[in-house]
Amino acid sequence: MVFFYTLASDPSMLCYVGRDKYENEELIRWGWPEDVWFHVDGHSSAHIYVRLPRGKTIDDLTEAVIEECCQLTKANSIDGCKLSNVKVVYTPWANLKKTAGMDPGQVGFYKSKSVLSYVVSKKKADIINPLEKTKTERPVDLQAERA
């Protein structure tokens, strides 16, 4: 089961989250070239993905979409949700590097220069609360969707 959210800043973009580190493995494996991955830097957190419309790239993300996704990422981190000034990193899905011996959910990057960051100073309830109200959960066949 994957969690889906509707972004207030751009409802046309699909925002989705893995339930746990094992589901994150599937999300890493079956991502799309249009996906952008978000994660709290240096702490355990959910893997948040935004699927951009075809033909769009990470450079097309607006500041509002980035902030909303970073707020969601911080809120879904056991440690990060309690901290101030949390650094959230984000990168295109194609930049995620998975090698033998990595723990479930753990990733590296092919190009560190393609990893961007955004600092979330504090939780913004006016962003998180409406976003949480859009949360749905449904089963997904990630492999079939990508085919």
Secondary structure as GFF3:
##gff-version 3
##sequence-region A 1 147
A	DSSP	beta_strand	2	6	.	.	.	ID=ss1
A	DSSP	beta_strand	14	18	.	.	.	ID=ss2
A	DSSP	alpha_helix	21	29	.	.	.	ID=ss3
A	DSSP	beta_strand	35	40	.	.	.	ID=ss4
A	DSSP	beta_strand	48	51	.	.	.	ID=ss5
A	DSSP	three_ten_helix	58	60	.	.	.	ID=ss6
A	DSSP	alpha_helix	63	75	.	.	.	ID=ss7
A	DSSP	three_ten_helix	80	82	.	.	.	ID=ss8
A	DSSP	beta_strand	86	92	.	.	.	ID=ss9
A	DSSP	three_ten_helix	93	95	.	.	.	ID=ss10
A	DSSP	beta_strand	96	97	.	.	.	ID=ss11
A	DSSP	beta_strand	108	109	.	.	.	ID=ss12
A	DSSP	three_ten_helix	112	114	.	.	.	ID=ss13
A	DSSP	beta_strand	116	120	.	.	.	ID=ss14
A	DSSP	alpha_helix	125	133	.	.	.	ID=ss15
A	DSSP	beta_strand	136	138	.	.	.	ID=ss16
A	DSSP	alpha_helix	142	146	.	.	.	ID=ss17
###
